[in-house]
């Protein structure tokens, strides 16, 4: 049987083989062409049952060639035998039937049937049932068959009563359900019959395989459906032969099975372009045509200028308005729940991380609480009104650098930071509206892969660097007891020295953390022996004014080690469970469910391990009160009173830099998210997105909340968590990427939950921070692995003869590829150095 690929019944007839690419003998194809040239060809036959088809075929054949009535009757009886299908049995059924010996008698003919296309042996001597049998309706194989598919049947065999072959190619005028003839109840349109004299069974078998393989070819199918004469069928087969690749004898084992390729060539065959939908413009998608409207050439419809003020914005609104209702209904899917939980935890972690760094940089004028509230407010508004609601807003590294420099400048010149920042935000909002009015977003079409990959790599590296930096800082917070010496373990002790406290001397022994006699090698702190009291705990000793002596007193559990184990375990679990979708274990539905909830499962498992160990690892800290982090400020920032009047005018200068930063950060992320390979159906909204970000600057500046812009890595993770794939795929074929589940509910739910998190502190406090840093590392590496730059960096380390067969290596000299990669790496290094210095304010200009 075939659905794109061939499956054979293994020796013993108990199971179907693994799907494989059919390998044909060239001679069998020539024999098939002869059959089509000399045999019977019936096109647009009117029939409603298999018996009617056979009767008409035999009667037509008797008109063309002498066919005695007795021979015609025997052929009809042979062809109308009830088929015996090869069922797909469960493991329990196979075990139950081990003791049974099925009757598989040999018959003169061995007909087969091809189900879109597959074939089954037909040995039982009764006429096929006209209605579908129960096993056909229950057959689990049917879910592998695409909707709208039809069956084709190939009957091949030898008969002792025939002296010359009987051949017929039949196409019905309309597809007809042929009862129990096929394994799966499907309508049928094509039939091919080849019966001949004995002693040539193997040759007939190969001709039947050739015909079945030919019917799986999409181009030949098109010819076979539209052909009006025998010559057109033969011409279609000639085209098939022209595209054939022949393996010479001795160079290939004909019994070897070629596994299905990871991707199939296009219908035109000559193109051979196979996009890798697992990536964001990775490797194979480097063709110029893929750049479409995002590179040089014809711009996308969303980026074409109208020449009118706010023309692009109005067009964005008209484009997105019809989809607004479906943006909410399309979010009612179980996959969206996993996306919400995944992105929510990433957003909360990001808010806490950036909130803490903002607090350090601004003397708590902006802190974790402001970060939570700002993320919830700005993100919710953006998801409700933006053009691309799949974008996740967040604080970013470049914005944080500007905030730090702005606070330092305000302190040095005795200016009120929040008021100065308010005026900068107002100017940025004004400049942003001007950019929207003048359709400046059309410049996005000049962003090339070079720029996009450099920016995405930089943000991904920041995620990876920050997660590792946070983990390494745990060694300072939870120091390791480097003074531990195994050889001195017998001497380890901890003394509670109560000398001078008035306690009576009651020497005794105890464990670590209680009163113990001082070892002889401990330095004496006084001339008098220490006064000890047995059974005192550490807190009791200190409460009585005592002092702890001995290296054991400094002992702490190795929190740093278990934190790194949780960190690495979470990262590896996320990666492994994400790849579980392509595993060989468990049904496809289970694999997909595990893959969709991979991050959540990894976090829950790591939290369970942490709870079982009971160590005091650093946990997620969430504010529990709605009041500003710095008690010296309120929730509203007034524009006048604290600074000189001219500050409102001077603020326009730094606002220009912030505007460039916001524009570049926002639009490069938008370009990456709206790539053509994501197959987005609802269109982009570059102008509308920029307007929303600009107007949000007014509110966040007036309330002293952080500034927000599109977060590249989290947005990419959001897109990946909403991938749609075909539910039915042929055996051996990878599920087809169908696009992204475009909706507004997941982002809105994420930001609402972020706001509610202020009241969820009792639950969230049990999540260890190393676990969330592991999620950060997973997101950063996943985003970094999704760009073509990563593949080209690997090429620098791979000898030429071992390099993968990437399309661009066929058209571009390897030296030029390496030169391009090295220049890109040098620019990336320059950006990294730049963002780490005081000159980081000009970072967007350098991008």
C-alpha positions in Angstrom: 0.0 0.0 0.0 1.0 3.6 -0.6 0.3 7.0 0.8 3.2 8.8 -0.8 5.6 6.1 0.4 5.5 2.3 0.0 4.7 -0.2 2.8 5.1 -4.0 2.4 3.8 -6.9 4.4 6.7 -8.3 6.2 7.7 -12.0 6.1 5.0 -14.0 7.9 2.3 -11.5 7.1 1.8 -10.0 10.6 2.6 -6.4 10.1 3.3 -3.6 7.6 6.9 -2.6 7.1 8.3 0.8 7.8 7.4 3.4 5.1 10.1 3.7 2.5 10.7 5.3 -0.9 9.8 2.8 -3.6 12.7 1.6 -5.7 11.6 0.4 -9.2 13.2 -1.7 -11.8 13.6 0.2 -15.1 12.5 -2.8 -17.1 9.2 -3.0 -15.2 8.5 0.6 -16.2 9.1 -0.3 -19.9 6.8 -3.3 -19.5 4.2 -1.1 -17.9 4.4 1.3 -20.9 3.9 -1.6 -23.2 0.8 -2.6 -21.2 -0.6 0.9 -21.6 0.2 0.9 -25.3 -1.3 -2.6 -26.1 -3.8 -3.2 -23.3 -7.3 -2.0 -22.7 -7.7 1.7 -21.6 -11.2 2.7 -20.4 -11.6 6.4 -19.6 -14.6 7.9 -17.9 -16.4 4.6 -17.4 -19.9 4.8 -15.9 -20.2 2.2 -13.2 -21.4 2.0 -9.5 -20.0 -1.2 -8.2 -17.0 -3.4 -8.6 -19.0 -6.1 -10.3 -20.3 -3.7 -12.8 -16.8 -2.4 -13.6 -15.5 -6.0 -14.2 -18.5 -6.9 -16.3 -18.0 -3.8 -18.5 -14.3 -4.3 -18.8 -14.6 -8.0 -19.8 -17.3 -7.2 -22.4 -15.3 -4.3 -23.9 -12.2 -6.6 -24.0 -14.2 -9.3 -25.8 -15.1 -6.7 -28.5 -11.4 -5.8 -29.0 -10.0 -9.4 -28.9 -11.4 -12.9 -29.0 -12.3 -13.8 -25.4 -14.2 -17.1 -25.1 -17.3 -16.9 -22.8 -15.8 -19.6 -20.6 -12.6 -17.7 -20.2 -14.5 -14.5 -19.6 -16.5 -16.2 -16.9 -13.4 -17.6 -15.1 -11.7 -14.2 -15.2 -14.8 -12.5 -13.7 -15.0 -15.1 -10.9 -11.3 -14.6 -10.2 -11.4 -10.8 -10.1 -14.6 -10.7 -8.0 -13.1 -12.6 -5.1 -13.6 -11.2 -1.6 -10.3 -9.4 -0.5 -8.5 -10.4 2.7 -6.9 -7.3 4.1 -3.8 -7.0 6.2 -5.2 -5.4 9.4 -3.1 -3.2 11.7 -3.2 -5.2 14.9 -2.6 -4.0 18.4 0.0 -5.7 20.6 -2.6 -7.4 22.7 -4.3 -8.9 19.6 -1.0 -10.1 18.3 -0.2 -11.9 21.6 -3.7 -13.4 21.7 -3.3 -14.8 18.2 0.2 -16.3 18.7 -1.3 -19.8 19.2 -3.5 -19.6 16.1 -2.3 -20.7 12.6 -4.1 -18.7 10.0 -5.1 -20.4 6.8 -3.2 -18.8 3.9 -3.7 -21.2 1.0 -2.1 -20.5 -2.4 -4.4 -19.6 -5.3 -3.7 -19.4 -9.0 -4.0 -15.6 -8.9 -2.7 -13.0 -6.4 -4.6 -9.8 -6.9 -3.8 -6.7 -4.9 -5.5 -3.4 -4.1 -3.8 0.0 -3.7 -5.3 2.4 -1.2 -4.2 6.0 -1.9 -2.4 4.1 -2.5 -2.1 0.7 -0.9 -2.5 -3.0 -2.0 -3.8 -6.0 -0.2 -4.0 -9.7 -1.1 -7.4 -10.9 -2.4 -7.6 -14.7 -2.0 -11.1 -15.4 -0.6 -13.5 -16.9 -3.2 -16.6 -14.7 -2.6 -17.7 -11.5 -4.2 -16.6 -8.2 -2.4 -19.2 -6.8 -0.2 -20.9 -3.7 -1.6 -21.1 -1.9 1.8 -18.1 -1.0 4.0 -17.2 -3.7 6.5 -17.0 -2.9 10.2 -13.2 -3.2 10.3 -13.0 -0.6 7.5 -15.0 2.0 9.5 -12.9 1.3 12.7 -9.6 1.2 10.9 -7.1 3.5 12.7 -5.1 3.8 9.4 -7.8 6.1 8.0 -6.6 9.0 10.1 -3.3 8.9 8.1 -5.3 9.5 4.9 -5.7 13.2 4.0 -9.2 14.6 3.7 -10.7 14.3 0.2 -8.4 11.4 -0.8 -9.4 8.6 -3.2 -8.3 5.0 -3.5 -6.8 3.4 -6.6 -6.6 -0.4 -7.0 -4.0 -2.5 -8.7 -4.8 -6.2 -9.3 -1.9 -8.3 -10.3 -1.5 -12.0 -10.6 -1.0 -15.2 -12.7 -3.6 -17.7 -13.7 -3.0 -21.2 -15.1 -5.9 -20.9 -17.6 -4.5 -17.8 -19.4 -2.3 -18.1 -22.4 -1.6 -14.3 -22.9 -1.8 -11.4 -20.5 -5.1 -9.6 -19.8 -4.5 -5.8 -19.1 -6.9 -3.0 -18.3 -6.4 0.6 -17.1 -9.8 2.0 -15.9 -10.8 5.5 -14.9 -14.3 6.0 -13.6 -16.2 9.1 -14.6 -16.8 9.8 -10.9 -15.3 8.3 -7.8 -17.4 5.4 -6.4 -17.2 3.6 -3.1 -16.3 0.0 -4.0 -17.4 -1.6 -0.7 -14.8 -3.9 1.0 -12.3 -3.8 -1.9 -10.0 -1.3 -0.1 -8.6 -1.5 3.4 -10.1 1.9 4.2 -13.6 2.9 3.1 -12.7 5.5 0.4 -14.2 6.4 -3.0 -12.2 4.9 -5.9 -11.5 6.3 -9.4 -8.6 4.3 -10.9 -8.1 0.6 -11.4 -5.3 -1.3 -13.1 -5.5 -5.1 -13.8 -2.8 -7.3 -15.1 -3.3 -11.1 -15.2 -1.1 -13.4 -17.2 0.2 -16.9 -17.7 2.1 -18.7 -14.9 5.9 -18.5 -14.3 6.1 -14.7 -14.5 4.7 -13.8 -11.1 7.8 -11.7 -10.2 7.7 -9.7 -13.4 3.9 -9.0 -12.9 4.5 -8.0 -9.3 7.1 -5.4 -10.4 4.8 -4.0 -13.1 2.1 -3.7 -10.4 4.5 -1.8 -8.1 5.5 0.4 -11.0 1.8 1.3 -11.7 1.0 1.9 -8.0 4.1 4.2 -7.6 3.2 6.0 -10.8 -0.3 6.7 -9.4 1.3 8.3 -6.3 3.1 10.8 -8.4 1.2 14.1 -8.3 2.1 15.1 -11.8 1.0 11.7 -13.3 -2.2 11.9 -11.2 -3.0 15.2 -12.9 -2.4 13.7 -16.3 -4.4 10.6 -15.5 -7.4 12.7 -14.3 -7.5 14.9 -17.4 -6.4 12.4 -20.1 -8.9 11.9 -23.0 -6.8 9.4 -25.0 -4.4 6.5 -24.4 -1.6 8.6 -25.9 -1.9 11.3 -23.2 -1.4 8.6 -20.5 1.7 7.4 -22.3 3.0 10.9 -22.6 2.5 11.4 -18.9 4.5 8.3 -18.2 7.2 9.6 -20.5 7.5 12.7 -18.4 7.8 10.5 -15.3 10.6 8.5 -17.1 12.4 11.8 -18.0 12.6 12.7 -14.3 13.7 9.3 -13.2 17.1 8.7 -11.5 18.6 5.3 -12.3 21.1 3.6 -9.9 23.6 1.3 -11.8 23.7 -2.4 -10.9 26.4 -3.3 -8.3 26.3 0.2 -6.8 23.0 -0.3 -4.9 21.3 -3.2 -3.2 17.8 -3.4 -4.6 16.5 -4.9 -1.4 17.7 -1.9 0.6 14.9 0.4 1.7 15.4 4.1 1.3 14.0 6.0 4.3 11.6 8.9 3.6 13.4 12.2 3.2 13.0 14.9 5.8 11.5 17.1 3.1 10.1 16.5 -0.4 10.9 18.5 -3.6 8.3 20.8 -5.0 5.7 19.8 -7.6 7.9 21.2 -10.4 10.7 18.8 -9.4 13.3 21.0 -11.0 13.2 23.5 -8.1 14.0 21.1 -5.4 13.5 23.8 -2.8 12.6 22.5 0.6 12.0 25.1 3.3 12.9 24.1 6.9 9.8 25.2 8.8 11.5 24.4 12.1 13.5 27.5 11.8 13.2 31.3 11.4 14.8 31.6 8.0 17.3 29.0 8.8 19.7 27.3 6.4 17.6 26.1 3.5 15.4 29.2 3.3 18.1 31.4 2.0 16.8 31.7 -1.5 16.2 35.2 -2.7 12.6 34.6 -3.4 12.0 33.8 0.3 13.1 37.3 1.2 10.1 38.6 -0.7 9.0 41.9 0.7 11.5 41.9 3.6 14.6 42.3 1.5 15.5 44.2 -1.6 13.0 43.8 -4.4 9.2 44.1 -4.4 8.0 45.3 -1.0 5.2 43.5 0.9 1.8 45.0 0.7 2.0 46.1 4.3 5.2 48.2 3.6 4.1 50.0 0.4 3.8 53.7 0.8 0.4 55.4 0.1 1.8 58.9 -0.1 -0.9 60.2 2.4 -0.5 61.2 6.1 -1.3 58.1 8.2 -2.1 56.2 5.0 -0.1 53.1 6.2 -1.8 53.2 9.6 -5.3 53.4 8.1 -4.5 50.5 5.8 -3.2 48.4 8.8 -6.5 49.1 10.6 -8.6 48.1 7.6 -6.5 44.9 7.1 -6.7 43.8 10.7 -10.3 44.8 11.5 -12.0 41.9 9.8 -9.9 39.4 11.8 -10.6 41.0 15.2 -13.4 38.6 16.1 -11.5 35.5 15.1 -8.4 36.8 17.1 -10.3 35.7 20.2 -12.2 32.6 18.9 -9.0 31.1 17.4 -7.4 31.2 20.9 -9.9 28.7 22.3 -7.5 25.7 21.8 -5.7 23.5 24.3 -2.3 24.4 22.6 -2.9 28.0 23.7 -3.1 27.0 27.3 0.5 25.6 27.2 1.6 28.7 25.4 0.1 30.9 28.1 1.8 29.0 30.9 5.2 28.9 29.1 5.3 32.6 28.1 3.8 33.7 31.5 6.7 32.2 33.4 9.2 33.6 31.0 7.5 37.1 31.2 7.4 37.0 35.0 11.0 36.0 35.2 12.0 38.7 32.8 9.9 41.3 34.7 11.7 40.3 38.0 15.1 40.3 36.4 14.8 43.7 34.7 12.8 45.1 37.6 15.7 44.2 40.0 18.3 45.7 37.6 16.2 48.9 37.2 15.9 49.2 40.9 19.7 49.0 41.3 20.2 51.5 38.5 17.6 54.1 39.6 17.7 53.9 43.4 14.4 52.0 43.4 12.6 54.7 41.5 11.6 51.8 39.3 11.6 48.3 40.8 10.0 44.9 40.6 6.5 46.1 41.4 6.6 48.8 38.8 8.0 46.2 36.4 5.1 43.9 37.1 2.4 46.6 36.7 4.0 48.1 33.7 4.4 44.8 31.9 0.7 43.9 32.7 -0.7 47.2 31.6 1.4 47.9 28.4 1.2 44.2 27.3 -2.5 44.0 27.7 -3.2 47.3 25.8 -0.8 46.2 23.0 -2.4 42.8 22.7 -5.9 44.4 22.4 -5.1 47.1 19.8 -1.8 46.2 18.0 -1.4 44.9 14.5 0.6 41.9 15.5 -0.7 40.6 18.9 1.7 37.7 18.9 4.5 40.2 19.9 5.4 40.2 23.6 6.3 43.6 25.1 9.1 43.7 27.7 11.9 45.7 29.0 15.0 45.2 26.9 18.7 45.5 27.5 19.3 48.7 25.4 16.4 50.5 27.2 17.9 49.5 30.6 21.3 51.0 29.6 19.6 54.3 28.7 17.7 54.4 32.0 21.0 53.9 33.9 22.7 56.7 32.0 19.7 59.0 32.4 19.6 58.5 36.2 23.3 59.1 36.5 23.0 62.3 34.4 20.1 63.5 36.6 22.1 62.9 39.8 25.1 64.7 38.5 23.2 67.8 37.4 20.7 67.9 40.3 17.7 67.1 38.1 14.6 65.2 39.1 14.9 61.9 37.3 11.3 61.0 36.9 10.2 64.5 35.7 13.2 64.6 33.2 12.2 61.1 32.1 8.5 62.1 31.6 9.5 64.8 29.1 11.8 62.5 27.2 8.9 60.0 27.0 6.5 62.7 25.8 8.9 63.7 23.0 9.5 60.1 22.1 5.7 59.6 21.8 5.5 62.7 19.6 8.4 61.6 17.3 6.8 58.1 17.1 3.5 59.6 15.9 5.4 61.6 13.3 7.1 58.4 12.1 3.7 56.7 11.8 2.2 59.7 10.0 5.0 59.8 7.4 4.9 56.0 6.9 8.6 55.7 8.0 8.0 52.0 8.6 8.3 51.4 4.9 12.1 51.5 5.5 11.7 48.1 7.2 11.9 46.6 3.7 15.6 47.5 3.5 16.4 45.4 6.6 18.4 42.4 5.3 19.1 39.0 6.7 22.5 40.4 7.8 20.9 43.0 10.1 18.1 40.7 11.3 20.5 37.8 12.2 22.9 40.2 13.9 20.2 41.7 16.1 18.6 38.4 16.9 21.9 36.8 17.8 22.8 39.7 20.0 19.5 39.5 22.0 19.8 35.7 22.2 23.4 36.0 23.5 22.2 38.5 26.1 19.6 36.0 27.4 22.3 33.2 27.5 24.8 35.5 29.2 22.4 36.9 31.8 21.2 33.4 32.7 24.7 32.1 33.2 25.8 35.3 35.0 22.9 35.0 37.5 23.8 31.4 38.2 27.4 32.2 38.8 26.5 35.0 41.2 24.8 32.3 43.4 28.3 31.2 44.5 28.7 34.6 46.2 25.3 34.6 47.8 25.6 31.0 48.9 29.3 30.5 49.5 30.9 27.0 49.4 32.7 25.9 52.5 36.2 25.8 50.9 37.8 25.1 54.3 36.3 21.6 54.5 39.1 19.0 54.7 38.1 15.3 54.7 41.2 14.4 56.8 40.1 16.6 59.7 36.5 15.3 59.8 37.1 13.6 63.1 38.2 17.0 64.7 35.3 19.0 63.3 33.4 20.7 66.0 31.5 23.9 66.8 32.0 25.6 70.2 29.6 28.0 71.9 31.9 30.3 73.8 29.9 31.8 76.8 32.9 33.3 78.5 31.9 36.5 80.2 28.2 35.9 80.0 27.8 34.7 83.6 26.7 31.1 82.6 28.0 28.2 84.7 30.7 26.0 83.2 29.0 22.8 82.2 31.3 21.0 79.7 29.9 18.4 77.5 29.7 16.9 73.9 27.3 17.7 71.1 26.9 17.9 67.4 27.6 20.6 64.9 25.7 23.8 65.8 25.7 23.0 69.6 28.2 23.3 72.4 31.3 21.2 71.8 34.8 21.2 73.4 37.3 23.1 71.3 39.9 21.0 69.4 43.5 21.6 70.3 44.3 23.1 66.8 41.7 25.9 67.2 43.3 29.3 68.1 42.7 30.3 71.7 40.6 33.5 71.9 41.3 34.0 75.6 43.6 32.6 78.3 40.6 31.0 80.0 39.1 27.8 78.7 35.8 28.5 76.9 32.6 28.2 79.0 30.3 25.8 77.2 26.7 24.6 77.8 25.6 21.3 76.2 22.5 21.2 74.0 22.5 24.9 73.0 21.4 25.5 69.4 23.1 28.2 67.3 20.3 30.7 67.8 20.2 30.0 71.6 24.0 30.5 71.8 23.9 33.8 69.9 20.9 34.9 71.9 22.8 34.5 75.2 25.7 36.6 73.8 27.9 33.7 73.0 30.3 33.2 70.1 30.6 30.2 67.8 34.1 28.8 67.3 35.2 26.2 64.8 35.0 25.6 61.0 31.9 23.5 61.4 30.1 26.5 62.6 30.4 28.0 59.1 29.0 25.0 57.4 26.1 25.6 55.0 24.4 23.2 52.6 25.8 23.4 49.0 22.9 25.4 47.7 25.1 26.5 44.7 25.6 22.9 43.6 21.9 22.0 43.7 21.0 25.3 42.1 23.2 24.4 39.1 21.7 20.9 39.0 18.2 22.4 38.9 19.4 24.9 36.3 21.0 22.3 34.0 18.2 19.8 34.6 15.5 22.3 33.6 17.3 23.3 30.4 18.0 19.7 29.4 14.4 18.7 30.2 13.0 21.5 28.1 15.1 20.6 25.2 14.5 16.9 25.4 10.7 17.2 25.8 10.5 19.8 23.0 12.2 17.2 20.7 9.9 14.5 21.9 7.5 15.4 19.1 9.8 13.6 16.7 10.4 10.6 19.0 9.5 7.0 18.0 7.7 6.3 21.2 4.0 6.6 22.0 1.2 7.7 19.6 1.5 11.0 17.8 -1.2 12.7 20.0 0.8 11.9 23.2 4.1 13.1 21.6 2.5 16.4 20.5 0.9 17.0 23.9 4.2 16.4 25.7 6.0 18.7 23.3 3.4 21.5 23.6 3.7 21.4 27.5 7.4 20.7 27.5 8.5 23.8 29.4 5.7 23.5 32.0 6.5 19.8 32.6 10.2 20.6 33.0 9.4 23.4 35.5 7.0 21.2 37.5 9.6 18.3 37.6 12.4 20.6 38.8 10.1 22.2 41.5 9.2 18.7 42.7 12.9 17.8 43.0 13.6 21.0 44.9 10.7 20.4 47.3 11.8 16.9 47.9 15.4 18.0 48.8 14.1 20.7 51.1 17.2 23.0 50.6 16.8 26.7 50.8 17.5 27.5 47.2 16.7 31.0 46.0 13.0 31.3 45.2 11.0 33.7 43.1 10.3 36.9 45.0 7.1 38.6 44.1 5.9 41.9 45.7 2.8 41.5 47.7 1.7 45.2 48.2 0.6 47.8 45.7 2.9 50.7 46.7 5.9 52.2 44.9 9.2 50.5 45.6 10.7 53.9 46.6 8.4 55.5 49.3 9.7 58.9 48.3 7.7 58.9 45.0 4.0 58.6 44.1 2.1 56.9 41.3 1.8 60.1 39.2 4.7 62.1 37.8 4.0 65.8 37.5 5.6 67.6 34.4 6.5 70.9 36.2 7.9 71.9 39.6 11.0 69.9 40.3 13.2 70.9 37.3 13.9 74.2 35.4 11.4 75.1 32.6 14.0 74.6 29.9 14.4 70.9 30.7 11.2 70.2 28.7 12.9 71.6 25.6 16.3 70.0 26.1 14.7 66.6 26.6 14.1 66.5 22.9 17.8 65.7 22.3 18.0 62.4 24.3 14.5 61.6 23.0 15.8 61.4 19.5 18.2 58.7 20.6 15.4 56.8 22.4 13.2 57.1 19.3 15.8 55.5 17.1 16.3 52.8 19.8 12.5 52.1 20.0 12.0 52.2 16.2 14.9 49.7 15.6 14.1 47.4 18.5 10.4 47.3 17.6 10.7 47.0 13.8 13.5 44.5 13.6 11.5 42.2 16.0 8.4 42.8 13.9 10.3 41.8 10.7 11.5 38.6 12.2 8.1 37.6 13.5 6.4 38.4 10.1 8.7 36.3 8.0 7.0 34.5 5.1 8.0 31.1 6.4 5.7 31.5 9.3 2.7 31.4 6.9 0.8 34.1 8.8 -2.6 34.6 7.3 -3.9 37.8 9.0 -1.2 40.2 7.8 1.2 42.4 9.7 0.7 45.9 11.2 4.1 47.7 11.3 2.5 51.2 11.5 -0.1 50.2 14.0 2.4 48.5 16.3 4.7 51.5 16.3 1.7 53.8 17.2 0.7 51.6 20.1 4.3 51.5 21.5 4.6 55.3 21.1 1.3 56.1 22.9 2.2 53.6 25.7 5.3 55.8 26.3 3.0 58.6 27.4 1.3 56.5 30.1 4.4 54.7 31.4 6.3 57.9 31.6 3.5 59.7 33.4 3.2 56.9 36.0 7.0 56.2 36.4 6.7 52.7 34.9 9.4 51.2 32.7 9.4 51.7 29.0 8.4 48.7 26.9 9.1 47.5 23.4 9.0 44.2 21.5 11.1 41.4 23.1 12.7 39.4 20.3 13.5 36.1 22.2 10.2 35.9 24.2 8.2 36.8 21.1 10.0 34.1 19.1 9.3 31.6 21.8 5.6 32.7 21.8 5.5 32.0 18.0 7.1 28.6 18.4 4.7 27.5 21.1 1.7 28.3 18.7 2.9 26.3 15.7 0.2 24.4 13.8 1.0 21.1 12.1 -1.1 18.8 10.0 -3.0 16.2 12.1 -2.9 13.7 9.3 0.4 12.9 7.6 1.4 9.9 5.5 3.3 7.2 7.3 7.0 8.1 7.1 6.2 11.8 6.3 6.8 14.6 8.7 3.8 16.6 9.7 3.3 19.6 7.4 3.8 23.0 9.0 0.5 24.9 8.5 1.4 28.2 10.1 0.9 29.9 13.5 -2.2 30.0 15.6 -2.8 33.7 15.2 -4.9 35.2 18.0 -4.9 37.7 20.9 -5.9 35.6 23.8 -2.6 34.0 24.7 -0.8 37.3 25.0 -3.7 39.0 26.8 -3.9 36.1 29.3 -0.1 36.2 29.9 -0.2 39.9 30.8 -3.3 39.7 32.9 -1.7 36.8 34.9 1.4 39.0 35.2 -0.6 41.7 36.9 -2.4 39.2 39.1 0.9 37.7 40.1 1.2 40.5 42.7 -1.5 38.5 44.6 -0.1 35.1 43.8 3.1 35.4 45.9 2.2 32.4 48.2 2.2 30.1 45.1 5.0 31.6 43.1 7.4 31.7 46.0 7.9 28.0 45.7 9.5 28.3 42.2 13.3 28.2 42.4 15.0 31.0 40.4 17.6 28.5 38.9 14.7 26.7 37.3 13.6 29.9 35.6 17.1 30.8 34.6 17.2 27.3 32.9 14.1 28.4 30.9 15.9 31.6 29.9 18.9 29.6 28.7 16.6 27.3 26.7 14.9 30.3 25.1 18.1 32.0 24.2 19.7 28.9 22.6 16.5 28.0 20.8 16.4 31.5 19.2 20.1 31.4 18.4 19.8 28.0 16.8 17.0 29.3 14.6 19.1 31.7 12.5 21.2 30.8 9.5 24.3 32.4 11.1 24.6 29.5 13.6 24.7 27.0 10.7 27.4 29.1 8.9 29.5 29.3 12.1 29.4 25.5 12.3 30.6 25.3 8.7 33.8 27.1 9.8 34.6 24.0 11.9 33.5 21.3 9.5 35.9 20.0 6.8 34.5 20.6 3.3 33.8 16.9 2.5 31.7 16.5 5.7 29.6 19.7 5.3 25.9 19.3 4.8 24.4 19.8 1.4 22.9 23.2 2.0 21.4 25.0 -1.0 23.5 28.2 -0.7 26.7 26.1 -0.8 25.7 25.0 -4.3 25.6 28.6 -5.6 28.1 30.5 -3.5 31.8 29.7 -3.2 32.7 28.4 0.3 35.3 31.2 0.7 32.7 33.8 0.2 30.3 32.1 2.7 33.1 32.1 5.3 33.9 35.8 4.6 30.3 36.8 5.0 30.1 34.8 8.3 33.4 36.4 9.7 32.2 39.9 8.9 28.9 39.2 10.6 30.7 37.8 13.7 33.0 40.9 13.8 30.0 43.2 13.7 28.2 41.2 16.4 31.3 41.4 18.6 31.4 45.2 18.0 27.8 45.5 19.1 28.5 43.4 22.2 31.5 45.5 23.2 29.5 48.7 22.5 26.5 47.7 24.6 28.9 47.0 27.5 30.4 50.4 27.6 29.2 53.9 28.4 28.8 54.5 24.7 25.9 52.0 24.7 23.5 55.0 24.1 24.4 54.9 20.4 23.7 51.2 20.2 20.6 51.6 17.9 22.5 53.8 15.6 25.2 51.2 15.2 22.5 48.5 14.4 
